[in-house]
Amino acid sequence: MTYVDGFVLAVKKDRLEEYRQIAADAAVVWKEYGALRTVEAVAEDVPYGEVTSFPRAVQAQEDEVVIFSWIEYPDKATRDDCNARIMQDPRIKMDMTNGPMNGKTMIYGGFTPIVDNADD
């Protein structure tokens, strides 16, 4: 069964293209190590909620935009192996402190799908 890593993060608006390029380059490496698909999506219709919302979750500032992303794998074992290899790969340049994204407020985790109609 497939496995999914999900991410929500804030990226500086004026560095969005820089983030897009880093993510595109990284997606190639993820796929090389077994990922099936990598998606990076920029927020367009995400209202600031009174209690909770995507912008609140990542403490997005006025000069930041929310990114919702996910990586699909054939299974959790492939994901675990892929992530271990990614951490050692010098091609991956994700600067969580001085890069275009705010690593301190990023939310991420691994998920087992319970509904997936991709093959319907």
C-alpha positions in Angstrom: 0.0 0.0 0.0 1.2 3.5 -0.8 2.6 5.8 1.9 2.6 9.6 1.9 4.8 12.3 3.5 2.9 15.5 4.0 4.3 19.0 4.6 2.8 22.5 5.3 5.3 25.4 5.5 5.7 29.1 5.0 8.0 30.5 2.3 9.0 34.2 1.8 7.0 35.6 -1.1 10.1 37.2 -2.6 11.9 33.9 -2.5 9.2 31.7 -3.9 11.0 31.1 -7.2 14.1 30.1 -5.2 12.1 27.6 -3.2 10.4 26.3 -6.3 13.8 25.5 -7.9 15.1 23.8 -4.7 12.0 21.7 -4.6 12.1 20.8 -8.3 15.8 19.8 -7.9 15.0 17.8 -4.8 12.0 16.0 -6.4 14.4 14.5 -9.0 16.5 13.0 -6.2 13.4 11.8 -4.3 12.2 10.0 -7.4 15.7 8.5 -7.9 15.4 7.0 -4.4 12.0 5.5 -4.9 9.4 8.2 -4.5 6.5 7.9 -7.0 5.4 11.5 -7.0 6.3 14.9 -5.4 3.8 17.8 -5.4 4.5 21.4 -4.2 1.5 23.6 -4.2 1.3 27.3 -3.3 -1.6 28.6 -1.3 -4.3 30.4 -3.3 -7.5 30.0 -1.5 -6.6 29.6 2.2 -8.4 32.0 4.5 -7.0 33.0 7.8 -9.2 31.2 10.2 -10.4 32.5 13.6 -9.2 29.4 15.4 -7.1 27.3 13.0 -6.0 27.4 9.3 -3.1 26.7 7.1 -1.6 30.2 7.6 -2.1 30.0 11.4 -0.6 26.5 11.6 2.7 27.6 10.1 2.6 31.1 11.7 2.8 32.6 8.2 3.8 36.3 8.2 2.5 38.9 5.8 5.6 38.5 3.6 5.1 34.7 3.4 3.0 32.3 1.5 1.8 28.8 2.6 3.1 25.8 0.7 1.2 22.4 0.9 3.3 19.5 -0.4 3.4 15.8 -0.4 5.6 12.9 -1.5 4.1 9.6 -2.5 5.9 6.3 -2.1 5.0 2.7 -3.0 5.2 1.8 0.7 6.6 2.9 4.1 9.8 0.8 3.7 10.6 2.7 0.5 9.9 6.0 2.3 12.1 5.1 5.2 15.0 4.1 2.9 14.5 7.1 0.7 14.5 9.6 3.6 17.6 8.0 5.1 19.4 8.3 1.8 18.2 11.9 1.2 19.7 13.0 4.5 23.1 11.9 3.3 22.8 13.2 -0.3 24.9 16.4 -0.9 22.6 17.4 -3.8 19.8 18.2 -1.3 20.3 21.8 -0.1 17.5 22.6 2.3 18.7 25.4 4.5 16.1 25.5 7.3 17.5 28.7 8.9 18.6 31.0 6.0 16.8 29.4 3.1 13.5 30.6 1.6 11.4 28.5 4.0 10.7 28.8 7.7 11.8 25.4 9.0 10.9 26.2 12.6 7.1 26.3 11.8 7.0 23.6 9.1 4.6 20.8 9.8 5.3 17.3 8.4 4.5 13.7 9.0 4.0 10.3 7.4 0.6 8.9 6.5 -1.0 5.7 5.4 -3.9 6.4 2.9 -7.3 5.1 3.8 -9.0 6.2 0.6 -7.3 6.6 -2.7 -9.3 6.6 -5.9 -6.3 7.2 -8.3 -6.9 3.9 -10.0 -10.7 4.3 -10.3 
